[in-house]
Amino acid sequence: MAVPRRSNQATPKLEAVLDELGSAIVSGEIVTDTTFTLQDVSEKFSISRTVARETMRALEQLGLVKSSRRVGITVLPPSSWAVFDDDIIAWRLASEKDRDAQLMSLTELRVGIEPIAARLMAARATDEQRKELRVLGERIHQLGSRAMGNSDQFLDADIRFHTLILEGSGNDLFISLAPTIAAVLVGRTKTGRMPHTPHPTAMHMHRELAHAIGAGDPDRAEKAAHAILTEVREALTQSQK
């Protein structure tokens, strides 16, 4: 779940400095226990102390650093990070060193969550949600069959499909993970892990999952969702060899 930290008035300069520092910390370029001051940040990026302070406040909320009057600002270990935050996920996916591990970690999360969410949706979904899921399942199948698996159109349909499953589960905690699930789908596509033509099993199972939920069959829905995630995990494993 993303940590609320930026106001609508956040300046482009603050965003740029935050992205550069956050990415450097997450990638290990700036190592754990490194210390620096607001003055260091201000001078390095040619920004005011006010912008430097806002940047550090954002990094603190993400668990990347902590500040103290005596020591200054200290970089924290990964165990302190807000790992579900959209930016931390994006920075890890952008890091060549961390990318594969992050994709696998997020996929393992999906394996643990989505089959149960699908089971719940089969029992709880509204008629409108069931109808939308069937439409999305058909669209995913059609786009994949036309070798458009790595297209923006496929990505948009895939994100909405899996988001809808979380929403349809009626479980608030599952629903809160929707941005995280979207991030791994975006990451898989943008890092070239999504094939032009998805595996036939994956395309068929998206359609099967939609029909199972539409029919209100929890067992069938859970089985289909598990099959989709198993294929994704196996594909990632193969790509990392």
C-alpha positions in Angstrom: 0.0 0.0 0.0 1.5 3.4 -1.0 2.6 5.7 1.8 0.9 9.1 1.4 3.7 11.6 1.4 3.5 14.1 -1.4 1.3 17.1 -1.7 -0.1 18.4 -5.0 2.3 21.3 -4.7 5.4 19.1 -4.8 7.8 20.8 -7.1 9.5 19.0 -10.1 12.8 19.7 -8.4 11.7 17.9 -5.3 10.4 15.0 -7.4 13.7 14.7 -9.3 15.9 14.8 -6.2 13.6 12.3 -4.4 13.8 9.9 -7.4 17.5 10.2 -7.6 18.2 9.7 -3.9 15.5 7.0 -3.5 16.8 5.1 -6.5 20.4 5.3 -5.3 19.5 4.0 -1.8 17.3 1.2 -3.1 19.9 0.1 -5.7 22.7 0.1 -3.0 24.6 2.9 -4.6 24.2 4.7 -1.3 24.8 1.9 1.2 23.1 1.3 4.6 24.4 3.4 7.5 25.7 6.1 5.2 25.2 9.5 6.9 24.8 13.0 5.4 23.2 16.3 6.3 20.6 18.6 4.8 23.4 20.9 3.8 25.0 18.0 1.9 21.8 17.4 0.0 21.2 21.1 -0.6 24.7 21.6 -2.0 24.8 18.4 -4.1 21.6 19.2 -5.9 21.7 23.0 -5.8 18.4 23.2 -3.9 17.1 25.1 -1.0 17.2 23.7 2.5 13.4 23.7 2.4 13.3 21.4 -0.6 16.1 19.3 0.9 14.1 19.0 4.1 10.9 18.0 2.2 12.9 15.4 0.3 14.3 13.9 3.5 10.8 13.9 5.1 9.5 11.9 2.1 12.4 9.4 2.3 11.8 9.0 6.1 8.1 8.2 5.4 9.3 5.5 3.0 11.6 4.1 5.7 14.7 4.7 3.6 16.4 7.1 6.1 16.1 8.4 9.6 17.2 11.7 11.0 18.6 12.8 14.3 20.0 16.1 15.5 23.4 14.6 16.6 24.1 12.3 13.7 22.2 13.9 10.8 20.5 11.6 8.2 21.3 7.9 8.2 20.4 5.4 5.4 18.4 2.5 6.8 18.5 -1.2 5.7 15.9 -2.9 3.5 14.1 -4.3 6.5 12.9 -0.8 7.3 11.6 0.1 3.9 7.9 0.5 3.0 8.2 -2.2 0.4 4.6 -1.9 -0.9 5.1 1.7 -1.9 4.8 2.3 -5.6 8.0 4.3 -5.8 10.1 1.7 -4.0 8.7 -1.0 -6.2 9.5 1.1 -9.3 13.1 1.9 -8.1 13.7 -1.8 -7.4 12.4 -2.8 -10.8 14.7 -0.1 -12.4 17.7 -1.6 -10.6 19.4 -4.2 -12.7 20.7 -5.9 -9.6 17.3 -6.1 -7.9 14.9 -6.4 -10.8 14.6 -10.2 -11.1 14.3 -10.7 -7.3 11.6 -7.9 -7.1 9.6 -9.4 -9.9 9.7 -12.9 -8.3 8.9 -11.5 -4.8 5.9 -9.7 -6.1 4.8 -12.8 -8.1 5.0 -14.9 -5.0 2.8 -12.4 -3.2 0.3 -12.8 -6.0 0.4 -16.5 -5.8 -0.6 -16.2 -2.1 -3.3 -13.6 -2.6 -5.1 -13.9 -6.0 -6.4 -17.4 -5.9 -8.2 -16.7 -2.6 -9.4 -13.4 -3.9 -10.8 -15.2 -7.0 -12.5 -17.7 -4.7 -14.1 -14.8 -2.7 -15.1 -12.9 -5.9 -16.9 -16.0 -7.2 -19.1 -15.9 -4.1 -19.4 -12.1 -3.6 -19.2 -10.3 -7.0 -22.0 -8.2 -8.3 -23.5 -8.9 -11.7 -21.7 -5.9 -13.1 -18.3 -7.1 -11.9 -18.9 -10.6 -13.3 -19.9 -9.1 -16.7 -16.9 -6.8 -16.8 -14.5 -9.6 -15.9 -15.9 -11.8 -18.8 -15.4 -8.9 -21.2 -11.8 -8.4 -20.0 -11.1 -12.1 -20.1 -12.1 -12.2 -23.8 -10.1 -9.1 -24.6 -7.0 -10.5 -23.0 -7.4 -13.7 -25.0 -8.0 -11.8 -28.2 -5.0 -9.5 -27.8 -2.7 -12.3 -26.8 -3.8 -14.3 -29.8 -2.9 -11.4 -32.0 0.7 -11.3 -30.6 -0.1 -8.1 -28.6 0.9 -9.5 -25.2 3.4 -6.8 -24.6 1.3 -3.9 -25.8 -0.2 -1.1 -23.8 -3.7 -2.4 -24.7 -3.0 -5.8 -23.2 -1.3 -4.3 -20.1 -4.3 -2.0 -19.5 -6.8 -5.0 -19.8 -4.6 -7.2 -17.6 -4.2 -4.6 -14.9 -8.0 -4.0 -14.8 -8.7 -7.8 -14.8 -6.5 -8.5 -11.8 -7.6 -5.3 -10.0 -11.2 -6.3 -10.5 -10.6 -9.7 -8.9 -9.2 -8.0 -5.8 -12.1 -5.5 -5.7 -14.6 -8.3 -6.3 -13.3 -10.2 -3.3 -14.8 -7.7 -1.0 -11.7 -7.9 1.3 -10.4 -4.5 2.1 -6.8 -5.7 2.6 -6.8 -7.5 -0.8 -8.2 -4.3 -2.4 -5.4 -2.2 -0.9 -2.9 -4.4 -2.8 -4.2 -3.4 -6.2 -1.5 -0.8 -6.9 1.1 -3.4 -5.9 -0.3 -6.0 -8.3 -0.5 -3.3 -11.0 3.2 -2.4 -10.4 4.3 -6.0 -11.0 2.3 -6.2 -14.2 3.8 -3.0 -15.5 7.2 -4.1 -14.4 7.0 -7.4 -16.2 5.9 -5.6 -19.4 8.3 -2.7 -19.3 11.4 -4.9 -18.5 10.7 -7.1 -21.5 9.5 -10.2 -19.5 6.1 -10.2 -21.2 6.1 -12.1 -24.5 4.4 -10.9 -27.6 2.3 -14.0 -27.6 1.5 -15.1 -24.0 1.5 -18.8 -23.2 -1.7 -20.5 -24.4 -2.4 -21.7 -20.9 -2.3 -18.2 -19.5 -4.7 -16.9 -22.1 -7.1 -19.8 -21.7 -7.1 -19.5 -18.0 -7.9 -15.8 -17.9 -11.0 -16.7 -19.9 -11.7 -19.8 -17.7 -11.3 -17.7 -14.5 -13.8 -15.1 -15.8 -16.3 -17.8 -16.6 -15.8 -19.6 -13.3 -16.4 -16.3 -11.4 -19.4 -15.5 -13.6 -20.8 -19.0 -12.8 -20.3 -18.4 -9.1 -18.0 -21.5 -8.8 -15.4 -20.7 -6.1 -13.4 -24.0 -6.4 -13.1 -23.6 -10.2 -12.1 -19.9 -9.8 -9.4 -20.6 -7.3 -8.0 -23.3 -9.5 -7.9 -21.1 -12.6 -6.3 -18.2 -10.7 -3.6 -20.6 -9.3 -2.9 -21.9 -12.8 -2.4 -18.4 -14.2 0.1 -17.5 -11.4 1.9 -20.8 -11.7 2.5 -20.1 -15.4 3.8 -16.6 -14.6 6.1 -17.8 -11.9 7.5 -20.6 -14.1 8.0 -18.1 -17.0 9.9 -15.7 -14.7 12.0 -18.6 -13.4 13.0 -19.5 -16.9 13.8 -16.0 -17.9 16.2 -15.7 -14.9 18.3 -18.7 -15.9 
